[in-house]
Amino acid sequence: MFKNKSTDTGSNFWISYADLMAGLLFVFILLIGAIVSKSIILKSDLIDKKIKINNMSATLSKSQALVGEKSKYLDESKKTLTLKKDEIKKLNKMLLDANTQQDFLSKKIFIVQNLLNETNATLGKRNKSLREYEGKVVILSDQLTETNKTVQQKDEMVLKLLNALDEKATRYDTLVENLQKQKAKIKSLTGIKLKVVAALKEELGNNIAIDKKSGSLRLASNILFDRGSAELKVESKSELKQAFEEYIGALITNPKIRPHIDRIIIEGHTDSDGGYLYNLNLSQKRAFAVMNFLLASSFVKVHNIETLMTASGRAYLDSIVVNGKEDKDASRRIEIKFRLKNEDAMEEIEKILDAE
C-alpha cells in the first residue's frame, strides 16, 4: 500500500513538473512574442523617429541659416542700438533740462496764479464799482446823445464854412498863380542888367576886365594921376581913350543894349587917408578931368553920347575891403559904368520880390 503511494507521489511530481515546465515554456513563448512584438514596435518607432530626426536636421540647418542671418541682423541691431543709446542719453539730458525748465515754469505758474488770484479779487472790486457807475453812464449817455445832436448841427455849419473857405482858397490859388506869373515877368525885366553885363563880357572877351556884378570898368588912379593930383598923366591918355571906346562901344553899338542905356557915369574914388571933404573934392576933380578928356574925343561926338555922360566923386564911401581890411591901392580908382532906364525902380522891385 505504501509502495503504491510512493509511486503515485513520484508520478504526481513529474506531472506537476511537466505542467510547470509547460507553463514556463508558455510564459517564455509569450515573453519571446512580447519581446518580438515590442522589438517590431520599437523598430517602427525608431524609423519614425529617424525620419523625424532627419526632418528636424533639415529644419535645424535652415534654422542655423536663419540664425546666421539673424546674427548679422543682431550685429547691425547692436550697432543701431549703440547709436540709439547715445540718442537716448541725449534725450535723457534733454528730458532732464525739460524737467528743470518745467520746474522753473511751475514756480512761475504758481507766482502767476497768485497774481491772477489777486487780479481776480481786484477785478471783482472793480466790477462792483463798474456796476455802480453803470447807472451814471446811462445818464451821461443820454446827455451825450443830446450833445451829439448839437455837435452834428455845428458840424453842418462847419461844413458850410469849409465849402465857403474852399471857394475862397480856389480864388486865392488863382490870384497866387497870376501873381507868380507877374512876378516871373517882373523878374525877367529886372534881369535886364544881368543880361547886359553878360552880353558886355561876351563882347569884350579878355581884352578888358570888368566887374562881374555891376559890369563897371575900373581904372587904377595911380596909372591916370599922380598922388594927390587931379591932372591926367599925358602917357595915360591913349590907354584911357582906348579902354573907354572899347567898353562904351560894346554898349552903344549893340542894338539889344543901346535902347536900355540911360546914363554913362564916370566916378572918382579915393582911399580913406585924409578928410572926407578933401577926398570928395579930389575924387570929383578927377572924375571931371576924365570926362572933359573923353568929351573932346571924336568917338563921343560920332555916337552922340554927350548928353548921356555924367561925372561924380564918391570920396571913400565905396572903398574896396578885402578880408575885413581896406585895400587902399584898389580903392583909389576911376570907374566908368552904365545905368539902365528905370534901374532904380527895377532894383526896388527886385528887393521887394527877394524879401517876399
Residue, then its C-alpha position, 0 to 999 in steps of 0.5 A: m500500500f505504501k509502495n503504491k503511494s510512493t509511486d503515485t507521489g513520484s508520478n504526481f511530481w513529474i506531472s506537476y513538473a511537466d505542467l510547470m515546465a509547460g507553463l514556463l515554456f508558455v510564459f517564455i513563448l509569450l515573453i519571446g512574442a512580447i519581446v518580438s512584438k515590442s522589438i517590431i514596435l520599437k523598430s517602427d518607432l525608431i524609423d519614425k523617429k529617424i525620419k523625424i530626426n532627419n526632418m528636424s536636421a533639415t529644419l535645424s540647418k535652415s534654422q542655423a541659416l536663419v540664425g546666421e542671418k539673424s546674427k548679422y541682423l543682431d550685429e547691425s541691431k547692436k550697432t543701431l542700438t549703440l547709436k540709439k543709446d547715445e540718442i537716448k542719453k541725449l534725450n535723457k539730458m534733454l528730458l532732464d533740462a525739460n524737467t528743470q525748465q518745467d520746474f522753473l515754469s511751475k514756480k512761475i505758474f504758481i507766482v502767476q496764479n497768485l497774481l491772477n488770484e489777486t487780479n481776480a479779487t481786484l477785478g471783482k472790486r472793480n466790477k462792483s464799482l463798474r456796476e455802480y457807475e453803470g447807472k451814471v453812464v446811462i445818464l451821461s449817455d443820454q446827455l451825450t446823445e443830446t450833445n451829439k445832436t448839437v455837435q452834428q448841427k455845428d458840424e453842418m455849419v462847419l461844413k458850410l464854412l469849409n465849402a465857403l473857405d474852399e471857394k475862397a482858397t480856389r480864388y486865392d490859388t488863382l490870384v497866387e498863380n497870376l501873381q507868380k506869373q507877374k512876378a516871373k515877368i517882373k523878374s525877367l525885366t529886372g534881369i535886364k542888367l544881368k543880361v547886359v553885363a553878360a552880353l558886355k563880357e561876351e563882347l569884350g572877351n579878355n581884352i578888358a576886365i570888368d566887374k562881374k556884378s555891376g559890369s563897371l570898368r575900373l581904372a587904377s588912379n595911380i596909372l591916370f594921376d599922380r598922388g594927390s593930383a587931379e591932372l591926367k598923366v599925358e602917357s595915360k591918355s591913349e590907354l584911357k581913350q582906348a579902354f573907354e571906346e572899347y567898353i562904351g562901344a560894346l554898349i552903344t553899338n549893340p542894338k539889344i543894349r543901346p535902347h536900355i542905356d540911360r546914363i554913362i557915369i564916370e566916378g572918382h574914388t579915393d582911399s580913406d587917408g585924409g578928410y572926407l571933404y578933401n577926398l570928395n573934392l579930389s575924387q570929383k576933380r578927377a572924375f571931371a578931368v576924365m570926362n572933359f578928356l573923353l568929351a573932346s574925343s571924336f568917338v563921343k561926338v560920332h555916337n552922340i553920347e554927350t548928353l548921356m555922360t555924367a561925372s561924380g566923386r564918391a570920396y571913400l564911401d565905396s572903398i574896396v575891403v578885402n578880408g575885413k581890411e581896406d585895400k587902399d591901392a584898389s580903392r583909389r580908382i576911376e570907374i566908368k559904368f552904365r545905368l539902365k532906364n528905370e534901374d532904380a525902380m527895377e532894383e526896388i522891385e527886385k528887393i521887394l520880390d527877394a524879401e517876399 
